[in-house]
Amino acid sequence: MKTLENKVVVITGAGSGIGRALALDCARRGSLLALSDVDETGLAETAALVRATGVRELRTDRLDVADRDAMTAYAASVADQFGRVNVVVNNAGVALAGDLVDLDYPDIDWIIGINFLGVLHGTKAFLPHLIASGDGHVVNLSSLFGLVSMPGQSIYNATKYAVRGMSEALRIEMLAGGHQVGVTVVHPGGIKTAIARNARVSSREDQASTASFFDKKLAKTTPEKAAEVIVAGVLADKSRVLVGSDAHALHWFGKLAGARYQNVVARVSKKVMPAKTTVV
């Protein structure tokens, strides 16, 4: 895929952050857009911004990516309306902070349902349409934490590693099968979005402190820059896209240090991460 002009692009989690920035970037490139989010207010704001670019065709839907049946029906409806689907960006995602021993199963099920199963549902539901297009691309959002693991992020890590594993296997399947469908897995570092402020936390974490730590210490890259890097990676048919200097630095640190990086992270985290509440 050399251009996004006149391509039908589907983006989940388009109500804010990277999803909104991608929608605007693609609109300016002449794409036809199908945008979705569970946040109807945020989605409406994105739609207004996209329409201001002069987008040729725009569809918006409230969609829970964790709902398999809803995603299957959505994919069929989008393909029927536009006549084809060229790009699917499985961007919707959430965060959950807390040590594994402190996490509750409802929160674990919640993040797995969105971060991994949501990506699986979007990929599988749209894949036949991407293959049929003859010029398709799957873009799945993993994370820097799909390359290295961090304390307090065990289930978030698990979902993002799962997205990476599935996406890399899918790319191989498309190549081996001779299908004209590219697959790019994206590993953003700290992006200036609301993900930490909307995150769930364990009973031993202070949500406000956790969000503040992310916003002030970790979020260095703008969503607009992230979108620019992602689109460039898709057009270059890259299998892996790292977003942000932190993503590049920690990726290479993990590769060079091997499993020993875990010991270093354990020592550093004691000094820099927010304190936990005491259980009595």
C-alpha positions as CSV (number, residue, x, y, z in Angstrom):
1,M,0.0,0.0,0.0
2,K,1.6,3.2,-1.2
3,T,-1.1,5.7,-0.5
4,L,-4.2,6.1,1.8
5,E,-6.0,8.2,-0.8
6,N,-9.4,6.7,-1.6
7,K,-8.8,3.9,0.9
8,V,-11.4,2.8,3.3
9,V,-9.9,3.0,6.8
10,V,-11.5,1.6,9.9
11,I,-10.3,3.0,13.3
12,T,-11.5,1.8,16.7
13,G,-11.0,3.9,19.8
14,A,-11.3,7.0,17.6
15,G,-12.9,9.2,20.3
16,S,-9.6,10.6,21.6
17,G,-5.8,10.2,21.6
18,I,-4.0,8.2,18.9
19,G,-7.3,7.1,17.4
20,R,-8.4,10.7,16.9
21,A,-5.0,11.8,15.5
22,L,-5.0,8.9,13.1
23,A,-8.5,9.8,11.9
24,L,-7.4,13.3,11.2
25,D,-4.2,12.2,9.5
26,C,-6.0,9.8,7.2
27,A,-8.8,12.2,6.4
28,R,-6.2,14.8,5.2
29,R,-4.7,12.1,3.0
30,G,-8.0,11.5,1.3
31,S,-9.2,8.3,3.1
32,L,-12.8,7.3,3.5
33,L,-13.3,6.7,7.2
34,A,-15.3,4.4,9.5
35,L,-14.7,5.5,13.1
36,S,-15.9,3.9,16.3
37,D,-15.6,4.2,20.1
38,V,-17.6,3.5,23.3
39,D,-17.3,7.2,24.2
40,E,-20.0,8.7,22.1
41,T,-19.2,12.3,23.2
42,G,-15.5,11.9,22.2
43,L,-16.5,10.2,19.0
44,A,-18.8,13.1,18.1
45,E,-15.9,15.6,18.7
46,T,-13.6,13.6,16.5
47,A,-16.2,13.5,13.8
48,A,-16.6,17.2,13.8
49,L,-12.9,17.7,13.5
50,V,-12.7,15.2,10.7
51,R,-15.6,16.8,8.8
52,A,-13.8,20.1,8.9
53,T,-11.0,18.5,6.8
54,G,-13.4,18.0,4.0
55,V,-13.4,14.2,4.3
56,R,-15.2,12.5,1.4
57,E,-17.1,9.9,3.4
58,L,-17.4,9.4,7.1
59,R,-19.3,6.8,9.2
60,T,-19.3,6.8,13.1
61,D,-20.6,4.0,15.4
62,R,-20.7,3.4,19.1
63,L,-18.9,0.1,19.4
64,D,-17.7,-2.1,22.2
65,V,-14.8,-4.0,20.7
66,A,-15.0,-6.7,23.4
67,D,-18.4,-7.7,22.0
68,R,-17.6,-10.3,19.4
69,D,-21.1,-10.4,17.8
70,A,-21.2,-6.6,17.6
71,M,-17.8,-6.5,15.9
72,T,-18.8,-9.2,13.4
73,A,-22.0,-7.3,12.5
74,Y,-20.1,-4.0,12.3
75,A,-17.5,-5.4,9.9
76,A,-20.2,-6.7,7.6
77,S,-22.1,-3.4,7.7
78,V,-19.0,-1.3,7.0
79,A,-18.0,-3.5,4.1
80,D,-21.5,-3.3,2.7
81,Q,-21.7,0.5,3.0
82,F,-18.3,1.2,1.5
83,G,-18.0,-1.7,-0.9
84,R,-14.6,-2.7,0.4
85,V,-12.3,-2.3,3.4
86,N,-8.5,-1.5,3.0
87,V,-7.2,-0.7,6.4
88,V,-8.2,-1.7,9.9
89,V,-6.6,0.0,12.9
90,N,-7.4,-1.9,16.1
91,N,-6.5,1.0,18.4
92,A,-9.0,0.8,21.2
93,G,-7.3,0.1,24.5
94,V,-7.4,0.6,28.3
95,A,-5.0,0.3,31.2
96,L,-5.0,-1.5,34.6
97,A,-2.4,-0.8,37.2
98,G,-1.5,-2.9,40.2
99,D,0.6,-5.9,41.3
100,L,-0.9,-9.2,40.2
101,V,-1.5,-10.3,43.7
102,D,-3.7,-7.3,44.3
103,L,-5.8,-7.3,41.1
104,D,-9.4,-8.4,41.0
105,Y,-10.7,-10.8,38.3
106,P,-13.5,-8.4,37.0
107,D,-10.8,-5.9,36.2
108,I,-8.6,-8.6,34.6
109,D,-11.5,-9.7,32.4
110,W,-12.2,-6.1,31.5
111,I,-8.7,-5.3,30.2
112,I,-8.3,-8.7,28.4
113,G,-11.7,-8.2,26.7
114,I,-10.7,-4.9,25.2
115,N,-6.9,-5.0,24.8
116,F,-6.6,-8.5,23.4
117,L,-10.0,-9.9,22.5
118,G,-11.0,-6.5,21.0
119,V,-8.0,-6.6,18.7
120,L,-8.7,-10.2,17.9
121,H,-12.3,-9.5,17.1
122,G,-11.4,-6.6,14.8
123,T,-8.7,-8.5,13.0
124,K,-10.7,-11.6,12.4
125,A,-14.0,-9.9,11.5
126,F,-12.4,-7.6,8.9
127,L,-9.7,-10.0,7.6
128,P,-11.8,-11.6,4.8
129,H,-12.7,-8.1,3.6
130,L,-9.1,-7.0,3.6
131,I,-8.0,-10.0,1.6
132,A,-10.8,-9.4,-0.8
133,S,-9.7,-5.8,-1.3
134,G,-6.5,-6.9,-2.9
135,D,-4.7,-4.1,-1.1
136,G,-5.3,-4.4,2.6
137,H,-3.5,-3.7,5.9
138,V,-4.0,-4.6,9.5
139,V,-2.6,-2.2,12.1
140,N,-2.7,-3.5,15.7
141,L,-1.8,-1.4,18.6
142,S,0.5,-3.1,21.1
143,S,2.8,-1.1,23.4
144,L,6.3,-0.6,24.5
145,F,5.0,-2.9,27.3
146,G,4.6,-5.5,24.6
147,L,8.4,-5.6,24.2
148,V,9.5,-5.2,27.9
149,S,7.7,-5.9,31.1
150,M,7.1,-3.6,34.0
151,P,6.0,-4.1,37.6
152,G,2.4,-3.2,38.3
153,Q,1.5,-3.8,34.6
154,S,1.3,-7.6,34.5
155,I,-2.0,-8.0,32.8
156,Y,-1.5,-4.9,30.6
157,N,1.8,-6.5,29.6
158,A,0.1,-9.8,28.9
159,T,-2.5,-8.3,26.6
160,K,0.1,-6.3,24.7
161,Y,2.4,-9.3,24.3
162,A,-0.6,-11.2,23.0
163,V,-1.4,-8.6,20.4
164,R,2.3,-8.7,19.3
165,G,2.3,-12.5,19.0
166,M,-0.9,-12.7,17.1
167,S,0.0,-9.9,14.8
168,E,3.4,-11.3,13.9
169,A,2.0,-14.7,13.2
170,L,-0.8,-13.2,11.1
171,R,1.8,-11.3,9.0
172,I,3.6,-14.6,8.3
173,E,0.3,-16.3,7.4
174,M,-0.5,-13.5,4.9
175,L,3.0,-13.7,3.4
176,A,2.9,-17.5,3.2
177,G,-0.6,-17.5,1.7
178,G,0.2,-14.9,-0.9
179,H,-2.4,-12.5,0.3
180,Q,-1.9,-8.8,-0.4
181,V,-2.5,-7.8,3.2
182,G,0.2,-6.1,5.3
183,V,0.3,-6.4,9.0
184,T,1.9,-3.8,11.3
185,V,2.1,-4.0,15.0
186,V,2.7,-0.7,16.8
187,H,4.6,-0.3,20.0
188,P,4.0,3.3,21.4
189,G,5.9,4.5,24.4
190,G,4.4,7.2,26.6
191,I,1.8,9.1,24.6
192,K,0.0,12.2,25.8
193,T,-3.5,10.6,26.0
194,A,-6.1,10.1,28.7
195,I,-5.4,6.4,29.0
196,A,-3.9,6.6,32.5
197,R,-6.6,9.0,33.7
198,N,-9.2,6.5,32.6
199,A,-7.4,3.4,33.9
200,R,-8.5,1.1,36.6
201,V,-6.2,0.3,39.5
202,S,-6.0,-2.2,42.3
203,S,-7.1,-1.4,45.8
204,R,-3.5,-0.6,46.8
205,E,-2.9,1.9,44.0
206,D,-3.9,5.6,44.2
207,Q,-5.5,6.3,40.8
208,A,-4.7,10.0,40.9
209,S,-1.1,9.4,41.7
210,T,-0.7,6.7,39.1
211,A,-2.2,9.0,36.4
212,S,-0.1,11.9,37.5
213,F,3.1,9.8,37.3
214,F,2.2,8.7,33.8
215,D,1.3,12.2,32.6
216,K,4.3,14.0,34.1
217,K,7.0,11.4,33.9
218,L,6.2,9.0,31.0
219,A,4.0,10.7,28.4
220,K,6.4,12.5,26.1
221,T,5.0,12.0,22.6
222,T,2.0,13.8,21.2
223,P,-0.8,11.7,19.6
224,E,-0.3,13.7,16.4
225,K,3.4,12.6,16.2
226,A,2.4,9.1,17.0
227,A,-0.1,9.1,14.1
228,E,2.5,10.5,11.7
229,V,4.9,7.7,12.6
230,I,2.3,5.0,12.4
231,V,1.0,6.1,9.0
232,A,4.6,6.2,7.7
233,G,5.2,2.7,8.9
234,V,2.1,1.4,7.3
235,L,3.0,3.0,3.9
236,A,6.4,1.5,4.2
237,D,4.9,-1.9,5.1
238,K,6.9,-2.2,8.3
239,S,6.1,-5.2,10.4
240,R,7.0,-3.3,13.6
241,V,6.7,0.4,14.4
242,L,8.2,1.9,17.6
243,V,6.8,5.3,18.6
244,G,8.8,7.6,20.8
245,S,12.4,7.8,21.9
246,D,11.5,5.9,25.1
247,A,10.1,3.0,23.1
248,H,13.4,2.8,21.0
249,A,15.6,3.2,24.1
250,L,13.9,0.6,26.3
251,H,13.5,-1.8,23.3
252,W,17.2,-1.8,22.7
253,F,18.0,-2.0,26.4
254,G,15.8,-5.1,26.7
255,K,17.5,-6.7,23.7
256,L,21.0,-5.9,24.8
257,A,20.5,-6.8,28.5
258,G,18.5,-9.9,27.9
259,A,16.6,-11.2,30.9
260,R,18.9,-9.2,33.2
261,Y,16.8,-6.1,32.3
262,Q,14.2,-7.4,34.8
263,N,16.7,-6.9,37.7
264,V,17.5,-3.4,36.7
265,V,13.8,-2.4,36.3
266,A,13.1,-3.9,39.7
267,R,15.7,-1.7,41.4
268,V,14.8,1.4,39.5
269,S,11.0,1.0,40.1
270,K,11.5,1.0,43.9
271,K,12.9,4.6,43.6
272,V,10.6,6.2,41.0
273,M,7.2,4.6,41.1
274,P,4.3,5.9,43.3
275,A,4.0,4.4,46.8
276,K,1.3,1.8,47.4
277,T,-1.2,2.0,50.2
278,T,-0.7,-0.3,53.2
279,V,-3.1,-3.2,53.6
280,V,-4.2,-3.6,57.3
